[in-house]
Amino acid sequence: MKNLKGNILFFIIIFISINVFSQKKFKVKTEEKYETKNQYYLVDEKENILRKLDTSKYYIFLAENSLKYFAVFGVKGKKGWSGIDSNENILFQVYNSVNGEPSPDSLIENKIRIINENNKIGFANEKGEIIIKYQFEIVTSFRKNRAIFGNKCKKVFWEKEKHENGCNHYSIECSEHGYINEKGKILKSGNYTFEEIMKELNWKNE
């Protein structure tokens, strides 16, 4: 029994090692195939095709296209944006950065915002690894190794934009704010406004 457990553990380690080292940097090549569909390919730095994607599964690609360990797609049957690796494994769901518009988040300071089924936001790195756990109601991208988050937030719909079909524009207002470092450690949190935190961090509106 002891030898059996040892063998199982050995094969699990080998399997994980193969899976990790099989990941490659790639980018997406788009070929217009139909009026309403594009054919997508995952290619390496020399434009060699690593994988041809199923046009019935992937319906949109809008992200910045450079060599990375993951790409961001709209995947049928999945809500929002999905980050996939070179083997088409879905790594996480990517945060949509603009309310009311298709705008997947992108890598900034080597971090991208990701979101789970409970609408909590975390961060992944360029290798597709989750490095800051899902925990924030709302959080900015990183700037100068800091990101500002909000607590006790609510949606405030723009009255002229409010529609019954659910396609609405809105702002998010939070009664508490704080900020984290690049490792996700909360450095400050409390009854502060976003503007007060920006001033403390010497951030300027861009």
C-alpha positions as CSV (number, residue, x, y, z in Angstrom):
1,M,0.0,0.0,0.0
2,K,2.9,2.3,0.9
3,N,4.5,1.7,-2.5
4,L,1.2,2.3,-4.3
5,K,0.8,5.7,-2.6
6,G,4.3,6.6,-3.5
7,N,3.8,5.7,-7.2
8,I,0.6,7.7,-7.3
9,L,2.3,10.7,-5.8
10,F,5.2,10.3,-8.3
11,F,2.8,10.3,-11.3
12,I,0.9,13.3,-10.0
13,I,4.1,15.3,-9.7
14,I,5.2,14.2,-13.2
15,F,1.7,15.2,-14.6
16,I,1.8,18.6,-13.0
17,S,5.4,19.2,-14.2
18,I,4.5,18.3,-17.7
19,N,1.4,20.5,-17.7
20,V,3.4,23.5,-16.3
21,F,6.4,23.2,-18.7
22,S,4.1,22.6,-21.7
23,Q,2.8,26.1,-21.4
24,K,4.2,28.5,-24.0
25,K,4.1,32.1,-24.8
26,F,1.8,32.8,-27.7
27,K,-0.3,35.4,-29.4
28,V,-3.5,35.3,-31.4
29,K,-3.7,35.4,-35.1
30,T,-7.1,36.3,-36.6
31,E,-8.3,35.3,-40.0
32,E,-11.6,36.6,-41.3
33,K,-13.5,33.4,-42.3
34,Y,-17.2,34.3,-42.3
35,E,-19.2,37.5,-42.2
36,T,-20.0,37.0,-38.5
37,K,-17.2,34.7,-37.4
38,N,-13.4,34.9,-37.3
39,Q,-11.0,32.0,-37.3
40,Y,-8.5,32.3,-34.4
41,Y,-5.1,30.7,-34.2
42,L,-2.7,30.6,-31.3
43,V,0.8,31.1,-32.8
44,D,4.3,31.3,-31.4
45,E,6.9,34.2,-31.9
46,K,7.7,32.8,-35.4
47,E,4.0,32.7,-36.4
48,N,4.0,28.9,-36.2
49,I,0.5,27.6,-35.4
50,L,0.2,26.0,-32.0
51,R,-3.5,25.6,-32.0
52,K,-6.5,26.3,-34.3
53,L,-9.5,27.4,-32.2
54,D,-13.1,26.2,-32.8
55,T,-15.1,29.1,-34.3
56,S,-18.2,27.8,-32.6
57,K,-16.7,28.2,-29.2
58,Y,-14.8,31.5,-29.3
59,Y,-16.8,34.5,-30.4
60,I,-14.7,37.6,-29.8
61,F,-11.1,38.6,-29.1
62,L,-10.6,42.3,-28.2
63,A,-7.5,42.3,-26.0
64,E,-4.0,43.7,-26.7
65,N,-2.2,41.1,-28.8
66,S,1.4,40.4,-27.8
67,L,3.3,37.2,-26.7
68,K,1.9,36.2,-23.4
69,Y,1.1,33.0,-21.4
70,F,-2.6,33.6,-21.8
71,A,-5.1,35.3,-24.1
72,V,-8.5,36.9,-23.3
73,F,-11.6,35.7,-25.3
74,G,-15.3,35.7,-25.1
75,V,-16.2,32.1,-24.8
76,K,-19.7,30.8,-25.5
77,G,-21.4,29.5,-22.4
78,K,-19.1,31.6,-20.1
79,K,-20.1,34.9,-18.7
80,G,-17.8,37.8,-19.6
81,W,-14.2,37.3,-20.5
82,S,-12.1,34.2,-20.1
83,G,-8.3,34.0,-19.9
84,I,-7.1,30.8,-21.7
85,D,-3.6,29.2,-21.9
86,S,-1.9,27.6,-24.9
87,N,-3.8,24.4,-24.2
88,E,-7.2,26.2,-24.1
89,N,-7.5,25.7,-20.4
90,I,-9.6,28.5,-18.8
91,L,-7.5,30.0,-16.1
92,F,-9.9,32.7,-14.8
93,Q,-12.5,35.2,-15.8
94,V,-11.2,38.7,-16.6
95,Y,-12.7,41.8,-15.2
96,N,-14.5,44.1,-17.6
97,S,-13.0,47.6,-17.0
98,V,-15.6,49.9,-18.5
99,N,-19.3,49.7,-17.4
100,G,-21.6,49.1,-20.3
101,E,-18.9,48.5,-22.9
102,P,-16.9,45.3,-23.9
103,S,-13.5,46.2,-22.4
104,P,-11.5,43.4,-20.9
105,D,-8.8,44.4,-18.4
106,S,-5.2,44.2,-19.6
107,L,-1.8,43.7,-17.9
108,I,-0.6,46.8,-16.1
109,E,2.5,46.6,-14.0
110,N,2.5,42.9,-14.7
111,K,-1.0,42.4,-13.2
112,I,-4.5,41.9,-14.6
113,R,-7.8,42.1,-12.7
114,I,-9.8,39.0,-12.6
115,I,-13.3,38.3,-11.1
116,N,-15.1,35.3,-9.7
117,E,-18.8,34.2,-9.6
118,N,-19.4,36.3,-6.5
119,N,-18.2,39.4,-8.3
120,K,-15.1,39.7,-6.1
121,I,-12.0,41.0,-7.8
122,G,-8.4,39.7,-7.6
123,F,-5.3,39.8,-9.7
124,A,-3.3,37.4,-11.9
125,N,0.2,37.9,-13.3
126,E,1.6,37.6,-16.9
127,K,2.0,33.8,-16.5
128,G,-1.7,33.4,-15.7
129,E,-1.1,32.7,-12.0
130,I,-3.5,34.1,-9.5
131,I,-1.3,36.2,-7.2
132,I,-3.9,38.3,-5.2
133,K,-7.0,36.4,-4.1
134,Y,-10.5,37.4,-5.0
135,Q,-11.6,39.8,-2.3
136,F,-12.4,43.3,-3.5
137,E,-15.8,44.8,-4.5
138,I,-14.0,47.3,-6.7
139,V,-10.3,48.0,-7.2
140,T,-8.2,50.0,-9.6
141,S,-5.3,48.7,-11.7
142,F,-1.8,49.1,-10.2
143,R,0.1,52.3,-10.4
144,K,3.4,52.8,-8.7
145,N,3.0,49.4,-7.1
146,R,-0.3,50.4,-5.4
147,A,-3.9,49.8,-6.2
148,I,-6.9,51.6,-4.6
149,F,-9.9,49.5,-3.5
150,G,-13.4,50.4,-2.3
151,N,-15.7,48.8,0.3
152,K,-19.4,49.1,1.0
153,C,-20.1,50.0,-2.6
154,K,-23.3,50.4,-4.6
155,K,-24.3,51.0,-8.2
156,V,-25.7,54.4,-9.1
157,F,-27.5,54.2,-12.4
158,W,-27.4,57.1,-14.8
159,E,-31.1,57.9,-15.0
160,K,-31.1,58.8,-18.7
161,E,-29.3,55.5,-19.4
162,K,-31.5,53.2,-17.4
163,H,-33.2,50.5,-19.4
164,E,-35.4,47.6,-18.5
165,N,-33.4,45.2,-20.7
166,G,-30.5,45.5,-18.2
167,C,-28.1,47.2,-20.7
168,N,-27.3,50.1,-18.4
169,H,-24.6,52.6,-17.6
170,Y,-23.8,53.3,-14.0
171,S,-21.2,54.6,-11.6
172,I,-20.0,52.8,-8.5
173,E,-19.9,54.7,-5.2
174,C,-18.1,53.3,-2.1
175,S,-18.3,54.7,1.4
176,E,-14.8,53.3,2.3
177,H,-11.5,53.2,0.5
178,G,-8.0,52.0,1.0
179,Y,-5.0,50.7,-0.9
180,I,-2.8,47.6,-1.3
181,N,0.8,46.9,-2.3
182,E,1.9,44.6,-5.1
183,K,1.6,41.5,-2.9
184,G,-2.1,42.3,-2.0
185,K,-1.3,43.4,1.5
186,I,-3.8,46.1,2.7
187,L,-1.8,49.1,3.7
188,K,-4.7,51.4,4.6
189,S,-8.5,51.0,4.8
190,G,-11.2,53.1,6.3
191,N,-13.7,56.0,6.0
192,Y,-11.7,57.7,3.3
193,T,-12.7,59.0,-0.1
194,F,-11.1,57.9,-3.3
195,E,-9.8,61.4,-3.8
196,E,-8.1,61.4,-0.4
197,I,-6.4,58.1,-1.1
198,M,-5.3,59.4,-4.5
199,K,-3.8,62.5,-2.9
200,E,-1.9,60.4,-0.3
201,L,-0.4,58.2,-3.1
202,N,0.3,61.3,-5.2
203,W,-1.8,59.9,-8.1
204,K,-3.0,62.2,-10.7
205,N,-6.1,61.8,-12.9
206,E,-5.1,60.4,-16.4
